[in-house]
Amino acid sequence: MKNKDSLHVSRRRFLAQLGGLTVAGMLGPSLLTPRSARAADAVAPGAATKEGILTGSHWGAIRATVVDGRFVAAKPFEQDKYPSKMIAGLPDHVHNAARIRYPMVRVDWMRKGHQSDTSQRGDNRFVRVSWDEALDLFYQELERVQKTYGPSALLTASGWQSTGMFHNASGMLARAIALHGNSISTGGTIRPARRRLILPRVVGSMEVYEQQTSWPLVYRTVKRLCYGVLIW
């Protein structure tokens, strides 16, 4: 099936726009900034003090200590009355040895593309490639899938990771695919979205955001209600 809905973007235009996203991802506000001076300049004037650099995270505002360009410690913002203990682990999150720092391609896929042996996923070597090679491979696969199957074959979704990060994987993936054409996306937030979809069909109302059907009424009129299993 030919894709009649996707946006037709040339390889040159796609790579140019995607390159801008890549640079933005690498140079955006981050505690991976090479030098502490740059990290200090990235925050609002007065935010960098002897107490550390004031910044934010998924677990609340923090004071970050950066030494020679390396994020070495994090402590809760002093006005946070109920700080999360997970803040202490942020430096390990940033500099973890398990992080993938370069484009990597599965060996068999590098040789055979989409005709590779998919049974080897998770049990196959990966090889490092340049950013140019990675972008070419990405573009070629988007072209193949869009032209062969159409936008319904592409799902723009990824792990939620740490929300609020400009250069997180899911955000960059969505932007990149949107530059090329249409796809199936996701909507809502991780937990309420399921309830918004299911509850109106089960109890007749969207319990999350509106006046709810009272449980006594549900009890008197519904023969069977499987709530917990459906939602969680």
N, C-alpha and C positions, 0 to 999 in steps of 0.2 A: 504494500500500500504506500503510495506516495504521500509525502507530508505536504498538505496544502495550507496548513495553518502556521507553520514555523516561519520565523523571520529569516530571510536569506542574507547571511552575512559572509563577506569574503574572508578568506583566511587571514589576509593582511590586516583588515580592520579588526577582526576578532582578536588576533594576537596583540595588536597595538593596545586595544582597550583592556584586555586581560593583563597585559604587562603593567598597565597603570595600577590595576588592583593588586598585583603581586608586590609592586614597590610600596604601595600604600600599606599593605599588610606587614611588610618588613620594617617600614619606617614609622608606622603609626605609634601612638603612645604606648609604651611597653617598658617593662622592667628589664627587658633584654637589651636596652640601649647600651652601646659599647662603652660609653664613659659616664661617670656619675654627673659630670657637669651638664651633659645633654639631658640626663634624666631630670635634673633640677630645673632646667629651662623648660621642660615639657609641661610642668605643672603651673598653676596660677602663681603670680608673684606673692611671695611671703609664705607659700605653702611648704617650702623646703626649709627646715629649721634643724637645730641640734637634736630635736626629737625624731627626725626622719622626714621623709618625703610623704606628704599627705596625698593619698590616692584612694581608689575604691576597688572593691572586689565583689564577687558573688556573695561573699559572707560578711560584707559590711565594709565601712571605711577603715583604713589602716594607716599606720606610719611605717613606711618601708625604709630600711637601711641599705644603702648601696655603697659598696666599697670596691674601688677600681673597676667599675662597670659591672659588678656582680651583685645580684640581689641576695643579701646574706641573712636578713632577719626581717620579721614582720611582727608588729604588735598592734593591738586594737587602738582605734582612735580614742583618745582620753575621755571624750564625752559620750561614748557608747556605754550605756548602763548594762547591757546584756550581750557582750561580745561572744562570738562563736569560737570554740576551741580550735576549729579547723583553720583559723587564720595562721596559726603557727606553722602549718605545713605548706604555705604558699611558696617559700623559696625552693623547696624540693619539687613543687609542681613546675616551676619555671625552668629549673636547671636539671631536671631528672634525666638520667642517662638513657632512659627508654624513649625519649622524645625522638621523633623522626625529623631530622634537620635538613634532609636533602630529598629530591625526587627519587623514588625507588620504583622499579618495575619488576614484576614476577618474571622469572627467566623464560618459562614456557610461553607466556603471553608475549614476551618480547620477540620470540621466534615465530609464533603462529597467529598472533593477534587474537581476535574473538573466536578463532577455531582451536584455541589451546585446550589442553586437558584440564577441565574445571575441577576434576576430582583431586587435583594437586593443590587446590587452594588451602592455605594454612599449613602446608607441608612441602614447601618449595622454596628454592633460593630466590632472593631478590638482588637485582643489580642496580647500582647507582647510575643515573643518567643526568645530563645537563638540563637546565631549566628550558632551554630551547627545544631539546628533544621531548621533554615531558609535555610542553605546550602543544607541539606538533601531534603527538600521540593522542592527547586529549581532544584536540580539534578534529582529527580524523575519525575518532570514534563517535563524536557528536554528529558529524556529517553522516556517517554510516547508519546510525540508529535513527536519526530524523528522517533520512531519505527512504529507509527500508520499512520502518514501522510507524513513523510519525511521533508527535510529542507525547502521546499516551504511553509510550514505552520508556520515557524518562521520568524518574521520580527524584525531585529535588528535596532530599531529606538527608539528615545526618544526625549524629548524636548531639544532644543539647549542650554538652560541654559546659563551660563557664559562661553563662549569659552576661551580656554587657561588654564582652571583648570585641573590639572592632575587627580584629584579624583572626577570629576563630574559624575552624574548618567549615562548619555548616554555613556560616554567612558568606564566606568566600566562594563556596561551591554554588550556592544559590545565585550569587551575582554572576559567576562565570557562565552558568547554563543560561541565565536570562539574557546575556549578551548574544548568545547564539540563536536562541529561539524559545519556543514555548515548551512547557513540561507540566507534569502533575506535581503540585506542591502540597504543602500541609497548611493547616490553619488552626487558630486557637492556641491555648497553652496546654502543657503536657497533661494536666489532670482535668480541669473544667471542660476541656473540649470534648472528652468522652461523655461526660454527663449531659452536655448540651445536645449531643447527638442522640443519646439513648433515652433520657428521661421524658422528653415530650411524647415519645411513642409508648412509654410504659405507664406514666402517671398523668399524662396530659398537660404537663407544664414543664418549664425549664427551671428547675429548682435552684440552680446556681444563682440566678440573677433576678428572680421575680417572686411574687407572692406564691407560696407553695400550697399545693393541695394538702390538706391536713391528713396526718396519718390515720386518725380515727375514720375519716371518710374512705381512705384507701382500704382500710381493714374491712369495712362493711361492704364494699362494692367489688373488690378485686378477689378473684378466686385463687390466683397464684401470682406471687411477686418474687422474682429472683433478683435481688438487688446487689448484694456484695459480690457475687460471682461475676455478674455482668460488668460491673464497674471496676472492680479490682481483681 
